[in-house]
């Protein structure tokens, strides 16, 4: 298998982009939660911007699903194109459970 620094650079780029998308979605979900909370508390039809047709809320939902699709595409790309370097690690399984062994790639950080 050919190992190239260029390939690693590309993998790191997409890996970081994926984490940015996850973070972006987290912020969007917080925004929706806050909107729902205020919506039920104040019994107003729309909190986020004063738009009766829910355009802004629909935009956020659409953005969330587009981001999720792109995350899937990046995951597929990483799995197929990374020159994986698999490492093993142990994580806690819960209060009374044993440690769980996991395998993941140190470059793309995908579970293998
Ligand atoms: Zn990898």
Backbone and ligand atoms as CSV (ligand in chain L), in Angstrom:
chain,resi,resn,atom,element,x,y,z
A,1,UNK,N,N,0.835,-1.198,0.000
A,1,UNK,CA,C,0.000,0.000,0.000
A,1,UNK,C,C,0.871,1.250,0.000
A,2,UNK,N,N,0.521,2.161,-0.849
A,2,UNK,CA,C,1.309,3.390,-0.953
A,2,UNK,C,C,0.973,4.340,0.192
A,3,UNK,N,N,1.993,4.790,0.858
A,3,UNK,CA,C,1.786,5.758,1.934
A,3,UNK,C,C,2.259,7.120,1.432
A,4,UNK,N,N,1.385,8.076,1.421
A,4,UNK,CA,C,1.816,9.404,0.982
A,4,UNK,C,C,1.345,10.460,1.952
A,5,UNK,N,N,2.178,11.479,2.165
A,5,UNK,CA,C,1.811,12.572,3.055
A,5,UNK,C,C,0.622,13.353,2.512
A,6,UNK,N,N,0.558,13.445,1.169
A,6,UNK,CA,C,-0.572,14.144,0.560
A,6,UNK,C,C,-1.885,13.491,0.949
A,7,UNK,N,N,-1.877,12.154,0.910
A,7,UNK,CA,C,-3.102,11.442,1.286
A,7,UNK,C,C,-3.459,11.733,2.740
A,8,UNK,N,N,-2.459,11.703,3.616
A,8,UNK,CA,C,-2.723,11.995,5.027
A,8,UNK,C,C,-3.301,13.394,5.199
A,9,UNK,N,N,-2.751,14.359,4.471
A,9,UNK,CA,C,-3.256,15.736,4.544
A,9,UNK,C,C,-4.738,15.794,4.179
A,10,UNK,N,N,-5.076,15.072,3.116
A,10,UNK,CA,C,-6.478,15.046,2.672
A,10,UNK,C,C,-7.361,14.412,3.725
A,11,UNK,N,N,-6.890,13.298,4.287
A,11,UNK,CA,C,-7.656,12.613,5.334
A,11,UNK,C,C,-7.874,13.542,6.528
A,12,UNK,N,N,-6.817,14.235,6.958
A,12,UNK,CA,C,-6.945,15.138,8.111
A,12,UNK,C,C,-7.927,16.267,7.807
A,13,UNK,N,N,-7.869,16.753,6.566
A,13,UNK,CA,C,-8.767,17.839,6.161
A,13,UNK,C,C,-10.230,17.405,6.305
A,14,UNK,N,N,-10.536,16.219,5.745
A,14,UNK,CA,C,-11.928,15.767,5.798
A,14,UNK,C,C,-12.344,15.384,7.216
A,15,UNK,N,N,-11.408,14.818,7.962
A,15,UNK,CA,C,-11.717,14.477,9.355
A,15,UNK,C,C,-12.096,15.742,10.129
A,16,UNK,N,N,-11.312,16.803,9.976
A,16,UNK,CA,C,-11.607,18.064,10.662
A,16,UNK,C,C,-12.924,18.666,10.176
A,17,UNK,N,N,-13.170,18.553,8.869
A,17,UNK,CA,C,-14.430,19.069,8.338
A,17,UNK,C,C,-15.606,18.334,8.966
A,18,UNK,N,N,-15.452,17.026,9.135
A,18,UNK,CA,C,-16.521,16.239,9.744
A,18,UNK,C,C,-16.796,16.715,11.176
A,19,UNK,N,N,-15.741,16.965,11.955
A,19,UNK,CA,C,-15.949,17.435,13.326
A,19,UNK,C,C,-16.594,18.818,13.340
A,20,UNK,N,N,-16.242,19.650,12.361
A,20,UNK,CA,C,-16.875,20.962,12.258
A,20,UNK,C,C,-18.366,20.828,11.967
A,21,UNK,N,N,-18.709,19.890,11.077
A,21,UNK,CA,C,-20.125,19.662,10.757
A,21,UNK,C,C,-20.883,19.150,11.977
A,22,UNK,N,N,-20.233,18.233,12.733
A,22,UNK,CA,C,-20.865,17.739,13.969
A,22,UNK,C,C,-21.111,18.896,14.934
A,23,UNK,N,N,-20.116,19.756,15.072
A,23,UNK,CA,C,-20.239,20.892,15.975
A,23,UNK,C,C,-21.325,21.867,15.499
A,24,UNK,N,N,-21.351,22.087,14.194
A,24,UNK,CA,C,-22.364,22.952,13.590
A,24,UNK,C,C,-23.759,22.401,13.894
A,25,UNK,N,N,-23.940,21.090,13.692
A,25,UNK,CA,C,-25.244,20.473,13.958
A,25,UNK,C,C,-25.616,20.569,15.434
A,26,UNK,N,N,-24.622,20.422,16.303
A,26,UNK,CA,C,-24.885,20.541,17.734
A,26,UNK,C,C,-25.444,21.936,18.048
A,27,UNK,N,N,-24.833,22.958,17.448
A,27,UNK,CA,C,-25.301,24.334,17.676
A,27,UNK,C,C,-26.716,24.535,17.109
A,28,UNK,N,N,-26.967,23.961,15.931
A,28,UNK,CA,C,-28.298,24.085,15.324
A,28,UNK,C,C,-29.358,23.407,16.194
A,29,UNK,N,N,-28.994,22.238,16.767
A,29,UNK,CA,C,-29.959,21.527,17.613
A,29,UNK,C,C,-30.241,22.302,18.899
A,30,UNK,N,N,-29.206,22.964,19.433
A,30,UNK,CA,C,-29.425,23.824,20.606
A,30,UNK,C,C,-30.401,24.952,20.279
A,31,UNK,N,N,-30.231,25.512,19.100
A,31,UNK,CA,C,-31.111,26.592,18.652
A,31,UNK,C,C,-32.556,26.111,18.544
A,32,UNK,N,N,-32.739,24.922,17.989
A,32,UNK,CA,C,-34.089,24.358,17.865
A,32,UNK,C,C,-34.681,24.050,19.233
A,33,UNK,N,N,-33.852,23.484,20.133
A,33,UNK,CA,C,-34.324,23.185,21.492
A,33,UNK,C,C,-34.783,24.448,22.195
A,34,UNK,N,N,-33.979,25.486,22.080
A,34,UNK,CA,C,-34.315,26.756,22.733
A,34,UNK,C,C,-35.603,27.329,22.147
A,35,UNK,N,N,-35.727,27.228,20.855
A,35,UNK,CA,C,-36.944,27.701,20.199
A,35,UNK,C,C,-38.168,26.931,20.701
A,36,UNK,N,N,-38.026,25.588,20.797
A,36,UNK,CA,C,-39.137,24.767,21.282
A,36,UNK,C,C,-39.486,25.102,22.726
A,37,UNK,N,N,-38.437,25.329,23.519
A,37,UNK,CA,C,-38.659,25.630,24.932
A,37,UNK,C,C,-39.439,26.944,25.074
A,38,UNK,N,N,-38.998,27.969,24.356
A,38,UNK,CA,C,-39.674,29.261,24.438
A,38,UNK,C,C,-41.056,29.201,23.808
A,39,UNK,N,N,-41.155,28.412,22.761
A,39,UNK,CA,C,-42.425,28.260,22.063
A,39,UNK,C,C,-43.502,27.768,23.024
A,40,UNK,N,N,-43.178,26.694,23.779
A,40,UNK,CA,C,-44.187,26.141,24.684
A,40,UNK,C,C,-44.360,27.023,25.920
A,41,UNK,N,N,-43.266,27.667,26.352
A,41,UNK,CA,C,-43.354,28.497,27.554
A,41,UNK,C,C,-44.188,29.755,27.296
A,42,UNK,N,N,-43.947,30.394,26.194
A,42,UNK,CA,C,-44.600,31.678,25.926
A,42,UNK,C,C,-45.823,31.540,25.038
A,43,UNK,N,N,-46.000,30.312,24.510
A,43,UNK,CA,C,-47.138,30.053,23.641
A,43,UNK,C,C,-47.202,31.030,22.462
A,44,UNK,N,N,-46.046,31.264,21.893
A,44,UNK,CA,C,-45.994,32.105,20.709
A,44,UNK,C,C,-45.831,31.210,19.488
A,45,UNK,N,N,-46.317,31.658,18.389
A,45,UNK,CA,C,-46.257,30.812,17.201
A,45,UNK,C,C,-44.827,30.703,16.662
A,46,UNK,N,N,-44.082,31.773,16.776
A,46,UNK,CA,C,-42.693,31.744,16.323
A,46,UNK,C,C,-41.833,32.642,17.184
A,47,UNK,N,N,-40.739,32.080,17.668
A,47,UNK,CA,C,-39.802,32.899,18.431
A,47,UNK,C,C,-38.671,33.364,17.530
A,48,UNK,N,N,-38.094,32.419,16.821
A,48,UNK,CA,C,-36.956,32.745,15.972
A,48,UNK,C,C,-37.424,33.515,14.752
A,49,UNK,N,N,-37.111,34.741,14.747
A,49,UNK,CA,C,-37.559,35.639,13.688
A,49,UNK,C,C,-39.080,35.613,13.632
A,50,UNK,N,N,-39.622,36.644,13.180
A,50,UNK,CA,C,-41.077,36.735,13.175
A,50,UNK,C,C,-41.616,36.343,11.802
A,51,UNK,N,N,-41.501,35.069,11.519
A,51,UNK,CA,C,-41.900,34.593,10.199
A,51,UNK,C,C,-43.013,33.568,10.371
A,52,UNK,N,N,-44.141,33.834,9.835
A,52,UNK,CA,C,-45.298,32.979,10.061
A,52,UNK,C,C,-45.196,31.626,9.388
A,53,UNK,N,N,-44.459,31.557,8.291
A,53,UNK,CA,C,-44.405,30.285,7.562
A,53,UNK,C,C,-43.257,29.377,8.014
A,54,UNK,N,N,-42.611,29.715,9.130
A,54,UNK,CA,C,-41.557,28.857,9.667
A,54,UNK,C,C,-40.357,28.699,8.740
A,55,UNK,N,N,-40.126,29.664,7.880
A,55,UNK,CA,C,-39.034,29.555,6.924
A,55,UNK,C,C,-37.687,29.303,7.599
A,56,UNK,N,N,-37.430,30.049,8.653
A,56,UNK,CA,C,-36.123,29.936,9.296
A,56,UNK,C,C,-35.945,28.576,9.975
A,57,UNK,N,N,-37.006,28.107,10.660
A,57,UNK,CA,C,-36.948,26.800,11.304
A,57,UNK,C,C,-36.773,25.695,10.254
A,58,UNK,N,N,-37.491,25.811,9.167
A,58,UNK,CA,C,-37.339,24.821,8.098
A,58,UNK,C,C,-35.936,24.840,7.509
A,59,UNK,N,N,-35.376,26.036,7.417
A,59,UNK,CA,C,-34.004,26.155,6.926
A,59,UNK,C,C,-33.049,25.398,7.853
A,60,UNK,N,N,-33.233,25.540,9.148
A,60,UNK,CA,C,-32.345,24.868,10.104
A,60,UNK,C,C,-32.488,23.348,9.977
A,61,UNK,N,N,-33.744,22.861,9.895
A,61,UNK,CA,C,-33.953,21.418,9.738
A,61,UNK,C,C,-33.297,20.908,8.458
A,62,UNK,N,N,-33.436,21.677,7.407
A,62,UNK,CA,C,-32.827,21.281,6.144
A,62,UNK,C,C,-31.302,21.269,6.234
A,63,UNK,N,N,-30.748,22.284,6.885
A,63,UNK,CA,C,-29.299,22.373,7.050
A,63,UNK,C,C,-28.790,21.172,7.850
A,64,UNK,N,N,-29.524,20.802,8.916
A,64,UNK,CA,C,-29.145,19.651,9.730
A,64,UNK,C,C,-29.057,18.386,8.880
A,65,UNK,N,N,-30.065,18.159,8.044
A,65,UNK,CA,C,-30.070,16.906,7.279
A,65,UNK,C,C,-29.016,16.921,6.179
A,66,UNK,N,N,-28.763,18.089,5.577
A,66,UNK,CA,C,-27.687,18.171,4.583
A,66,UNK,C,C,-26.340,17.894,5.250
A,67,UNK,N,N,-26.127,18.464,6.430
A,67,UNK,CA,C,-24.875,18.209,7.151
A,67,UNK,C,C,-24.712,16.727,7.474
A,68,UNK,N,N,-25.815,16.086,7.888
A,68,UNK,CA,C,-25.741,14.650,8.217
A,68,UNK,C,C,-25.389,13.830,6.982
A,69,UNK,N,N,-25.965,14.189,5.842
A,69,UNK,CA,C,-25.628,13.500,4.588
A,69,UNK,C,C,-24.149,13.663,4.271
A,70,UNK,N,N,-23.643,14.890,4.431
A,70,UNK,CA,C,-22.231,15.140,4.135
A,70,UNK,C,C,-21.315,14.393,5.100
A,71,UNK,N,N,-21.734,14.259,6.353
A,71,UNK,CA,C,-20.945,13.490,7.326
A,71,UNK,C,C,-20.849,12.028,6.877
A,72,UNK,N,N,-21.981,11.485,6.377
A,72,UNK,CA,C,-21.960,10.102,5.873
A,72,UNK,C,C,-21.011,9.962,4.691
A,73,UNK,N,N,-21.042,10.936,3.794
A,73,UNK,CA,C,-20.164,10.899,2.620
A,73,UNK,C,C,-18.696,10.946,3.051
A,74,UNK,N,N,-18.404,11.797,4.025
A,74,UNK,CA,C,-17.028,11.895,4.526
A,74,UNK,C,C,-16.611,10.591,5.199
A,75,UNK,N,N,-17.507,9.995,6.003
A,75,UNK,CA,C,-17.201,8.713,6.644
A,75,UNK,C,C,-16.841,7.653,5.603
A,76,UNK,N,N,-17.648,7.573,4.554
A,76,UNK,CA,C,-17.365,6.608,3.476
A,76,UNK,C,C,-16.002,6.882,2.847
A,77,UNK,N,N,-15.747,8.155,2.592
A,77,UNK,CA,C,-14.471,8.532,1.981
A,77,UNK,C,C,-13.307,8.127,2.887
A,78,UNK,N,N,-13.412,8.432,4.167
A,78,UNK,CA,C,-12.331,8.124,5.114
A,78,UNK,C,C,-12.075,6.628,5.183
A,79,UNK,N,N,-13.163,5.842,5.261
A,79,UNK,CA,C,-13.004,4.389,5.366
A,79,UNK,C,C,-12.304,3.817,4.136
A,80,UNK,N,N,-12.619,4.367,2.950
A,80,UNK,CA,C,-12.080,3.809,1.706
A,80,UNK,C,C,-10.697,4.334,1.368
A,81,UNK,N,N,-10.375,5.564,1.769
A,81,UNK,CA,C,-9.171,6.208,1.251
A,81,UNK,C,C,-8.040,6.409,2.254
A,82,UNK,N,N,-8.321,6.232,3.521
A,82,UNK,CA,C,-7.269,6.425,4.522
A,82,UNK,C,C,-6.338,5.210,4.541
A,83,UNK,N,N,-5.035,5.474,4.679
A,83,UNK,CA,C,-4.090,4.386,4.934
A,83,UNK,C,C,-4.088,4.152,6.449
A,84,UNK,N,N,-5.112,3.384,6.871
A,84,UNK,CA,C,-5.403,3.294,8.308
A,84,UNK,C,C,-4.201,2.808,9.123
A,85,UNK,N,N,-4.056,3.402,10.273
A,85,UNK,CA,C,-3.115,2.897,11.285
A,85,UNK,C,C,-3.956,2.555,12.508
A,86,UNK,N,N,-4.261,1.263,12.610
A,86,UNK,CA,C,-5.186,0.823,13.652
A,86,UNK,C,C,-4.492,0.765,15.002
A,87,UNK,N,N,-5.140,1.348,16.003
A,87,UNK,CA,C,-4.655,1.210,17.367
A,87,UNK,C,C,-5.794,0.696,18.239
A,88,UNK,N,N,-5.400,0.019,19.319
A,88,UNK,CA,C,-6.396,-0.519,20.238
A,88,UNK,C,C,-6.386,0.306,21.512
A,89,UNK,N,N,-7.556,0.445,22.093
A,89,UNK,CA,C,-7.643,1.211,23.324
A,89,UNK,C,C,-8.771,0.609,24.167
A,90,UNK,N,N,-8.821,1.006,25.408
A,90,UNK,CA,C,-9.891,0.539,26.285
A,90,UNK,C,C,-10.681,1.729,26.799
A,91,UNK,N,N,-12.005,1.587,26.786
A,91,UNK,CA,C,-12.840,2.636,27.358
A,91,UNK,C,C,-13.707,2.021,28.446
A,92,UNK,N,N,-14.160,2.855,29.368
A,92,UNK,CA,C,-15.010,2.358,30.442
A,92,UNK,C,C,-16.365,1.941,29.892
A,93,UNK,N,N,-16.863,0.792,30.371
A,93,UNK,CA,C,-18.122,0.265,29.862
A,93,UNK,C,C,-19.322,0.670,30.685
A,94,UNK,N,N,-19.109,1.412,31.747
A,94,UNK,CA,C,-20.200,1.775,32.650
A,94,UNK,C,C,-19.769,1.508,34.074
A,95,UNK,N,N,-20.657,1.771,35.028
A,95,UNK,CA,C,-20.282,1.727,36.437
A,95,UNK,C,C,-19.736,0.362,36.861
A,96,UNK,N,N,-20.472,-0.719,36.543
A,96,UNK,CA,C,-20.042,-2.036,37.006
A,96,UNK,C,C,-19.552,-2.916,35.867
A,97,UNK,N,N,-19.451,-2.364,34.686
A,97,UNK,CA,C,-19.017,-3.165,33.543
A,97,UNK,C,C,-17.500,-3.144,33.415
A,98,UNK,N,N,-17.006,-4.155,32.704
A,98,UNK,CA,C,-15.582,-4.203,32.408
A,98,UNK,C,C,-15.234,-3.143,31.376
A,99,UNK,N,N,-13.938,-2.921,31.241
A,99,UNK,CA,C,-13.474,-2.025,30.197
A,99,UNK,C,C,-13.786,-2.650,28.835
A,100,UNK,N,N,-14.119,-1.824,27.882
A,100,UNK,CA,C,-14.434,-2.296,26.532
A,100,UNK,C,C,-13.254,-2.001,25.613
A,101,UNK,N,N,-12.852,-3.023,24.858
A,101,UNK,CA,C,-11.748,-2.831,23.925
A,101,UNK,C,C,-12.280,-2.234,22.625
A,102,UNK,N,N,-11.662,-1.178,22.168
A,102,UNK,CA,C,-12.059,-0.591,20.891
A,102,UNK,C,C,-10.852,-0.517,19.966
A,103,UNK,N,N,-11.135,-0.554,18.667
A,103,UNK,CA,C,-10.094,-0.387,17.657
A,103,UNK,C,C,-10.462,0.801,16.794
A,104,UNK,N,N,-9.519,1.676,16.607
A,104,UNK,CA,C,-9.784,2.810,15.713
A,104,UNK,C,C,-8.514,3.250,15.030
A,105,UNK,N,N,-8.688,4.041,14.012
A,105,UNK,CA,C,-7.554,4.510,13.220
A,105,UNK,C,C,-7.024,5.812,13.827
A,106,UNK,N,N,-5.712,5.880,14.011
A,106,UNK,CA,C,-5.129,7.085,14.603
A,106,UNK,C,C,-5.124,8.257,13.631
A,107,UNK,N,N,-5.332,7.988,12.345
A,107,UNK,CA,C,-5.335,9.082,11.362
A,107,UNK,C,C,-6.751,9.648,11.155
A,108,UNK,N,N,-7.659,8.783,10.726
A,108,UNK,CA,C,-9.015,9.280,10.412
A,108,UNK,C,C,-9.953,9.180,11.607
A,109,UNK,N,N,-9.512,8.464,12.657
A,109,UNK,CA,C,-10.260,8.302,13.902
A,109,UNK,C,C,-11.588,7.582,13.729
A,110,UNK,N,N,-11.716,6.821,12.626
A,110,UNK,CA,C,-12.889,5.995,12.454
A,110,UNK,C,C,-12.712,4.706,13.258
A,111,UNK,N,N,-13.801,4.211,13.853
A,111,UNK,CA,C,-13.779,2.900,14.488
A,111,UNK,C,C,-13.687,1.852,13.388
A,112,UNK,N,N,-12.852,0.879,13.614
A,112,UNK,CA,C,-12.655,-0.133,12.579
A,112,UNK,C,C,-13.187,-1.471,13.075
L,1,ZN,ZN,ZN,-7.930,5.720,8.936
